[in-house]
Amino acid sequence: MPGKLLNLLIALLLFAVLFLAIDDSTRVWAGKEEVTPISIEEIAGGPHIKGGIFSDFIFSFELLSLLLLAALIGALYIARKEA
C-alpha cells in the first residue's frame, strides 16, 4: 500500500511539473509579436537551398528510427515475457 501511494505522489508531481511547463510556454509565446514566415522549401531543402532536414542528417535519422523501433520491440518482448 505505501508503494502505491508513493507512485501516485510521483505521478501527481510529474503531472504538475508538466502542466506548469506547458502553462509557462503559452505565456512566453503569447508575448511574441514578430512572426517570421518559413516556407516548406527552407525546412525540407529545395533544389536551390543547400542543407535542409533531409540532406545532411538523413542517415542519422534513419539509424535512430531503427534503434527506437528495436527498443520498442525489445520492451514489448520483455513485458510480455514477464506477464
N, C-alpha and C positions, 0 to 999 in steps of 0.2 A: 504493500500500500504506500509506504513512503517513497518508493521508486516512481510510482505513477504520479504522485504529487510533484516530485522533482521534475519529471518530464513535462508535466503540464505547466509548471512555472517557467521552465526554459522555453517552451513553445510560446507562451504568452509574452515573454520578454523579447524573443526574436520577432514576433508579430509587431510588438510596439516599436522596436527599432526600425523595422521595415516601413511601418506606417509613418513614422516621423521623418524618415529619409525621403519617402515619396512626397509627403506634405511639404517638406522644405524645398524639394526640387521644383514644385509648382510655383512656389513663391519666387525662387531665383529666376525661372524662365518668364514669369509674368512681368518682371521689371525690364525685360529686354525690349528695347524699342526698335532697334535696327535689325532688319532681316536681310540676309544675303542669299539670293537665289542660287541654287546649284542644279545644274542640268544632269540628266542621266549620263550623258557622254563624259562629263567630268568625273563621275563616280566610277563608271564601268570602263572608261578608256575607249576612245574612239579612234578612227584611223589617223587623225591629226594630233591626238593627245598622247604624249609619252607618259607611261605609268598607268595608273588606274588599279582597281582592285583585282582584276583578272589577268594582269600581265606579270607582275613580279612575284606574287605570293600564291600562285595557283597550286604549285606543287606542295607547299606547306599546308595550304588549306585542305587539299585532298588527303594528305597524310594525317592531319589532325582529325578529319572526319572519319577515316578508317580506324584510328586509335579510339575515338569515342564510341564508335559502333562496336568494336571489340570489347571495350569496357562495359558497355550496356549488356551485351550478350553474356559476358562473364558474370556480371552481377545477377542477371536473371537465372543463370545456371546455378550459382551458389545459393540464391534464395529458394529456388525450387528444390535443391538437394536437401536443405535443412528442414523444409516443411514436411 
